[in-house]
Amino acid sequence: MRIELLGFLALVVGAGVLVSPPRLAFYVIVFSTLFGAAAAFGVPGLGGASVLIPSLLLAFYCLRLFMAYGEKPVLAAVSSASPGIWLLLLTIYGVFSALFLPRLMEGVTETMIVLRSSAGHRIIDLTPLSFSSNNITQTIYALGGLLCFAFTYAYLKSGGAARDVINAMLFLGIANLVFALLDVVTYRTGTAHLFDFIRTANYALLTGAEKAGFKRISGTFPEASAFAGYTIVLFAFTASLWIDRMRTAMSGLISGLLLLALLLSTSTTALVSLAMVLVFLFWRALPASYGGHATGRPGAIALAILAVPLCFMLVLVLMPEFAKAVQEFLDETLYSKLNSQSARERMQWNAVAFQVFLDTWGWGAGLGSARASSYALVLLSNVGLIGAVLFALFVGNTLMMKNAGGIQEHTTMRAAKAGVFAGLCEAMISGTVYDLGLLFFILAGSASALRWVPAKAKGRRPRAVEAAQ
């Protein structure tokens, strides 16, 4: 087993977390989610599968919070009063499916899975259903997501505050932008190798791609689409804060720059997800804009939406050469996307995944047994109809919760739910595996915890909160 430089540093940071206040543990786990292509070490017994930096630090995060608060708030996170109960049931079924379904249904269908070799090579191929290392790795990721949700919930219920979530996410947004800028600068100056120390995972790295003359931003991730999927969550969170007038200057600036980074990533998934997120934010801003203490910004959002076609027409008239470059960019990004080899390959994955769902009579092939290009089909092909229903109940309950705390708790919960919605949109369009990443579960845990009335905020809710709901 070879430990990477960042893996060694993560062990040092993790050891420091164990003797530091729980608040530091929360900030560390949030920041660690940025390193989506950084391996701490590889596991040869699992075909060279990488243990990522966030997964390693998650163990220290959980241990530190358990030392501080014990098991009671963690169990409350998965009780019948929390959306976490559905995530717990989904994880239990997922673990059961990973251990037994590939063996019980061995050979009844063919699935698309990642095949790893001890030398670190990875290919995606159609193979007969059987138990593989993917069942183990996805089970570990599923358990990690559950623990991340539960301990984040426990932290915010026991000692954390809404401002911790806001501070951590704003800092994360800034860090993501800095790494995105460095990615472009190092590529243009021929020094991209300086980023090699954070791109050590056993993934196919597509960090030097261009589209219509634009460098596809990948930041700290293995490819532009992964960067875009992460950035859309940060944009939704910060844009929601700006709409609700929370730290307006900083949240507005960061969300605007994240929006620019999304567009420059040239990811089709990002553009489609962005449209869905903007509609969600606009729809949610409307009811918050009425009453004595209006908090929404539907006017600003509507003006921005109307300004886009007007600016585009102005560019067509004044800058025809630039307009031509934009047309080529849109053609490569959107119009010709369905005819690309990548799109045909992903449609084949989806067709195979749906056939797996049918061939296994709706039970699924087991967590980690199938790959698709849409999270809905990932669920159906891996954990079947039961797992898909449990996931829908978990997400539905998380997004539909009402807040009973103060203004800061209210706006933070709304921002966290916007981030969960954005992550879900991206996954439904191009998600390939069950794992949604730790950031998704941090935000889901935050939203679930902040629905409760803090002890210092009990009593009548502020008018602004009542008007916003």
Order of alpha helices (4+ residues) and beta strands (2+ residues): alpha-alpha-beta-beta-alpha-alpha-alpha-beta-beta-alpha-alpha-beta-beta-alpha-alpha-alpha-alpha-alpha-alpha-alpha-alpha-alpha-alpha-alpha
